[in-house]
Amino acid sequence: MTTDLRARICLCLLLLACRAAWCQVDTTANRPDSGSGDDAPMQAPPPVSGQPYPTEFAGDTEQNYWTGGFTVSSVYASNVTGGTKATGDMSYSFWPTIGLNKVTAQSQLLLSYSPGFTFYQRTSGYNQADQNVSVNLQYRISPHLTMSLQDSLSKTANIFNQPNPLSASPVSGSAPSSSAVIAPFADQIHNSAAAQLNYQVSATSMVGASGTFATLYYPSPGQVSGLYDSRSLGGSVFYSRRFGEKYNLGATYQYQQVLSSQSNLPGSQIQTQTVFAFLTIYLKPTLEVSISGGPQHYSAAQQLFPPSTSWNPMLMVSVGWQGERTTLAANYSRIISGGGGLNGAFQSNTFGASGNWRLSRNCSAGLAVNYANNKTLTPFFLFSNGGRTIAGTASAQYALGEHTSLQFGYSWTNQRYKQIEAVASVPNVNRVFVSINYRFSRPLHR
């Protein structure tokens, strides 16, 4: 299937999703760009905001509350060892969670912490303890200047093992920062941080600057033969202008550097520079579509080899919709990327989508799909191998009471990376899970 054909298919899916959303009952969620006329305060559009699309139903988000609870789950996986021969096993996990959502006239602070403990029935040597921490702070320094800080840390030995599997791969309107390979059963530490400053120049225009830093580290290299640690840093500036109530047009410049490394093997350094224009259309207060495109230049270097440089077109299309009975987010991108476990530069075509549907007062269903096709642009580099990843999760949730719910579902992953031993021997992983979730919330004392 050609790149152009994939782009057309993804664009058609996005337009069909928008058509379905248009037919739904409108909501009155509070959005910064949903005010009347040019006096409404502005918000950074999805292509440059770096924020994921919301997954909660409109009206379900609580503010000025702290939350707590736990999740108990049982999972059968078709392969839990990641070795050359598939070994299936049952596992049992316990996830205590605590969170905070505090909103004032000047700021919003979101905190989340969830450690995890997993025990295997037959392969007890793979028992594990996980950590998940995230912080998101948005602060209005002055009436026209806003600061945003984000940081997330994940330490796990099983990337599929999450309190809520549908939230494991958030969908954003921005371009993905790396070409990620899924190492299903290996110790790994992910850290991602970002900072952004936005200044509203006038009632209809704003400028912004941001910086990002991310690391991927495999503490046990023997578990991930063929995969590389990576570290990336980048920065960007943008200008955005609003036209009327529905249109936001802008341009941005982005720079990123990615270093891939592995002990006793040659790594690589990738630098990309991108200039692109973007258009965001707010079809409804809670439905938006973004289109971005422009030239992208990369430079790749590996010791003992001549550098590789070239220009390529970059394209992104995304949609986000938050309704009372349905939430939907989808993103297609064609970019040059690196890192994420791979070595070298890659032409990456990615597609991600997630949706939640409220079927009744007590029952809801969710679906998440991810696709990535990474074609190497540096085939003469050592261990620079491309491939593709397909992953999906379907689940249903039923409320057993005010604080307790039952969730069950199925997830599947298929990867084709012939030169990466960690995933080549057993490319398919199937998981069936059942979990009990208990959640409570308490208002913050003012």
C-alpha positions, 0 to 999 in steps of 0.5 A: 500500500503506497504512502499516498493511499494510506494518507487518503484512507486515514483522511477519509476515516477522519472526515467520516468521524467528523460527519458522525460527530456533527450529527450528535447533540452539541455540548456546552463544555468550557473551551477557551476558543468557544467564546463569542467573537474575537474577544474569546481568550486564545489557546494554543492549537493542537498541532503546537500545544503538545497536549493530548486530546481529552478522553473523558466525556463532556461534563465528567471532569471533576475540578478541585478534587483529589481522588484515590482508589485501586485496580485489581486485574487478571490477565492471560497473555500469549507470551510473557517472556519475550523469548524465541518461543512463546510462553503463555501465562496468567498474571495478577496485578494490583494498582493503587492510585492517587490523583489531584485536579486543582483549578484556580483563577490563574492555574490548573494542576493535574497530578497522578501517581500509580505504582503497580505490582504484578505476579505471574502464576507459572513464570514467577521470575517475571514478577515486577513492580512498576511506577507511573507518575505524571504532572501537568501544570498550566499557569497564567503569569499575566493576562496575556502570558501563560506557562505550561509544564508537563512531565511523565515517568513510566518504569515498567517491565511490561508496557501492556500492563496498565491500570487503564489499557486504553490510556496507554497511548494518548492521541495528540494533534502534534507530531509524534516525537519518536518512531517507537518499537513496542518491547512488550516484556522488558525492563524499560524507563520512559521519561518525557518533559515539556515546557511552553510559554504562550503570549497573546499579542492581541485579541486574535493572535498569539506567539509561543515557544516550547522545549522538550526532553525525552529518554528511553532506557532499557536497564537489562540489554539482554532482554532487548537484543537489537533495540537502542536506548535513546535521548531526544531534545528539541525546541519550537516557536510558533505564531497563530492567528484566529479568524472569526470563531472557527478558524485558526491559522499559523506557522511554526519552526521545530528543531529536534536532536535524537541520540541512539546508543547501545553498549558495544555497538555504534549509535547514531545522531539525528537532527531534524528541522521542520517548518510547517503551516497549520489550520485548525477548524472548530466545527463545534465547541467540542469538535476540531480538525487540524491539518499541517504540512511543510518541508522537513530536513534531516541530518543523520550521522554514525561513526565511520559512515558519511552523513545522510541529509535530505529534504522530505514533505511532512504532513499531519491530520488530526481530529478531536471530539468530546461529547456527552456520549462519545469521545474520539481522537485520531491522528495521521502523520508522515514525518522523519523520526528516530529513537524509540528503540531504533537506530538511524533516521526513518520515514514514519507513517503513523496512525493512532485513534481512540474512542469511548462510547457511553452505551447506557448509564452504567455501561461504556465501551472503548477502542484504541488503535495504533499503526506505525510503518518505519522505513529506514532512510539510512540503510547503510548505517549499522543496525538501522532496520525498519519495520512496522507495528500494529496494536489495538485494544478493545474494552467494555466497562460496567458500573457495579456501584457509585465507586466500583466498576468492572472492566474486561477487554482484549488487546493484540500487537503484531510487529515486523522488525526482522533484525530486532531479535526482541520482537522478531521471534514472536511477533504476535502478542494476545492479551485478555484482561478482567479488572475491578476498579474502585475510585473515590473523590473528595473536594479540596478544602479552600 
